[in-house]
Amino acid sequence: STASPLPPSTFSFVYKAFPAKVNLASITGGTDIISLFGAPCPLLPVRVGEIQCAGLGMAIRAVDSLSGESLPDPTHPGDLICIQPFPCQPLTFFGPGGDAKYKAAYFERFADVCGVQGAVWHHGDFIKIPNPATGSLVMLGRSDGVLKPAGVRFGSAEIYNILTRFFAAEVEDAVCVGRRRATDADETVCLFVVPVAGRMFDDELRSKIKSVIRRELSPRHVPGVIEEACGGIPKTGNGKKIEVAVKQILSGMDVKTNASVANPEALEWFRAWAETH
């Protein structure tokens, strides 16, 4: 699997539809490294919702997203870093200013952390390691898409998993982002949903979603805004949700639509919504 976090429901589907001997390979890595930080392993058990282990040669850690310090509880969510050079690590970016751009992309965020002197690779993924003894990972989303209302940090994948698990018959798709404009004292979690064909979005569905999120996660996870995404969910050509652009638009930033957006009309709908709300 790739492009976005693989929800637990998909693990269940795969093992109902295919033989148990299939090794479901949920992964995390990147085109830039042509490799994986979190990888499959046929010698280890597949745990629902988890990536099996770190890739060979990958000294990955989850650290506090603000300070880069080790997490007080190793099972808490944090930013994915790699504290040692790895075999497939790029050397620079091609073209003028390549070295400076390369360092800015990966090495400006965290330095002198986890007992390592100097800058370390920051990949931009928000993860948690549910059990350090097994070494497995749970993908929570991109770091720049992390939701943080009232200082509580969580990934959009947690909200998507609830929708997939409890509202598959009512919600076809969704995007969940944080909104904080210059005049806002705090961030508001905004959830936009696309109802299943033939299903109307109404106050009853909105209330049900809030209730289930509160019960299954916490009151802090409940979105302050739940609305229908009448223009659809903006995505890239390979189907990845464009959360960051939606977040920036809702927060009052000027965002240019580029060629990677498969359905630019969806972003235009969010621009119009932001102007009136």
N, C-alpha and C positions, 0 to 999 in steps of 0.2 A: 504494500500500500504506500501511497505517497500523496503529496500536495496538501494534505490537512490531517488532523488527528483522526485515527480510526476509532469509532465509537464501540463500546462493549457490545452493542446490539449486532454489529457486523461480525464480530467474533462468533457470537451465537449462531447467526445465520450460516456462516461458512461451515461450521461443524454439524449443522443439521443437513446442509445440502451436499456436503462432500465427506469422504471417508475420514475417520479419526486420524489416520496416518499422515494426512496433509499437514505440512508445517506452515501455518499462517504467518507470513513474514511482515509484521508491522515494522516500519523503519523510520529513522530520521537522519538526514544528512544534507546534502546539497549538491547542485550542479557545479558550484564553485570548487568544491573539494573532490568531485567525482567519486564520492565515497559515502560512508555512513558513520555517524557518531553512535547511533543506536541501531543494533543489527539483529538479524535472526540467528539462531543456532540450533541445528537439529539434535544436539545432545542435551538441550535443556527443555523443560516443560513450557508449553504456551499458557500464559495466564491471561485471563480475560481483561482487555483494556490496556495491556502492557506490551512494551517492546522488550524482547527477551534479555538483551545484554548490551554492554558497550562493544563497539567494534574493536578489532585487534589493533593495538597501538594507540588507542584513544584514551587518554587520561582525563576523562570528563568528570565534572563536578556540577552540582547545583548550588548556587550561592545567592546571598541576599541581593535582590535586584537593585537596591540603592547603594549599599556600601561595598558590596563584593565580599563581605565577610562570610565565613562559614555559617550555615544555618544553625540556630539554637537546637532545633530538632531536625535531624537529617531527612526526615520524611516530609518536611514542609516544602512547598513549591518555591522555586527560584529560577534564576537565569542559568542556562547551559553555557559552561565555559570548558575549554580544554587547556590544561595547565602545562602541557609539554608539547614540543613540536611533534608532528605526526608524519608518517611516510608520504601521504598524498597532499600535504599542505602546499598551497600555491606559494611561489616565491615573490611575485609582484603582480601588478596589473600591466597589461600591454598598453603601450603608447606613452605620450608625454605626461610627466607627473605621476607615472604609475606607482612608484614606491610610496609617495605621500598618500595617494588615494587608497592604496592597499592597507597601509597602517591605520588610516582614518576609518576604514570600513570594519576592521576586526580588532584593533589593538588599542583604541583610545578609551574604551569604556572602563576596563578593569586592569589594575596593576598592583603588584605586591600583595597578592592574595593567596590563601591556601599554602602558605609557606614557600611560595615561589617569588623570587625577586624579578621585578620588571613586568612588562605588559603581558597579558595572556589573551588567547583567542576567545572572543565573545561572538557566539554564533547567532544570537537573536531569537533563540527558542526559550519558551517558558515551560519548565518541566517539574516533575517531582520524582523522587526515588522512593517508592512506597516501602521497600524493604532492602536496606543496604546489604543484607546477607545474600540476597539473590542477585543484586546488581541490575534488576530490571528498571525500566523507565516508563513514565506515563507522560505523554505529550498533552500539554494544556493550551497550546497555541503559540503565537508569535509574541515576543517580548513587547514590541511596539503596539500590540493590540490588547495588552493586559488591562483588565478592568480594576479600578481601585476606588470605589465609593467609600467615603469616610475612612480612608487609609487601609481598607481591607483589599488585598490583591488576589484576584482569581482569573482564570482563563475562560475565554468564551466557550471552549470545548465543554466545560461543565454545564453550561446552559444548553448547548446543542444536544448533549447526551440526554438531558431531561426531556427535551422535545422529541427526540427519536424514540425514547423508551415509553413515554406516556401519551404522546400526541401524534403518533405516526398516521393515524386515520384522519387527523384534522389539519395538521401542518405539513406542507410539502417541503418548505425550505425556510431559512431564517438567517438573519445576520444580527449579531449582538456586539455593540461597541459602547465605549464611554464617550460622553459629551461634556466638555468643559470650555465654555466661552470665557472671554476676558472678564466678563461681569459676573461669572458664576463663582460662588464661594466653594463649591465642591463639585465633584464629577457625578453625573447622572448616568446610570446604566440604561441604554436604550435598546430594546429588542423589536426588530421588525420582522414580521412573519408573512409568508405566502401561504394562504389556505389551500388545502387540497381542492381540486376541481369539484365544483358543486357545493362546497362548504363555505358559508358566509363567516367573515370575521365579525364578532360582536362582543358586547360587554361580558357575556357569559363565558366565552372562550378566554378572554383576557383575564377574568377572575380565576378561572380554573388553572391557567398557566401560573399565575402568581401564587396560588395556594399550593400547588405541587412543588414549585421551586422552594417556597418557604419550608415545606415539610421535608423535602428530600435533601436540601442543602442548608440554608439558613435564612433568616430574615434579611441579612445583609446582601444576599445574592439576588433578592427580588428586584427586577428592573423597575426604575421609576417611570419609564415610558414603555408601553407595549402597543404597537400600531401595526396596521397592515402595510406591507411594502407593495403599493399598487403598481409600481414600475418594475417589480421583480428584484432579484438579488444580483448586484453587479459581480461579475466573475471574469477571470482571465480565460484565455483560450483553452487551458487544460482543466477548467472547472473549479479553480481555487477562488474562494470568496475574497473580495477585495475589501477587507475590513478597515485597513488603515486609511484609505481614501474616504470611505464613508465617515469614519471618525473625524477626520480633518474637516470635511465639509460641514458636518454638524457642529463642529467647534468654531466655525467662522473663518476657516482658512481658505485661501484661493488655491484650488486644486485643478491642475490641467488634466484633461482626459487624454491618455496616450493610446498607442496602437495595441497595447496588451489587453485592453478592456474589450471583452467579446460583445458586451451589450451596453454601450455607452448611454443609452436612453435610461437605464436604471440609475446611473449616477445623476443624470439630469433631474430625475424625480426627487432624489434626496436633496439636491440643491434647492428645488422649489419648496420642499417640505421644511427645510431649515430656515428659509426666508419668512415663513408664516408661523413658526412655532418657537 
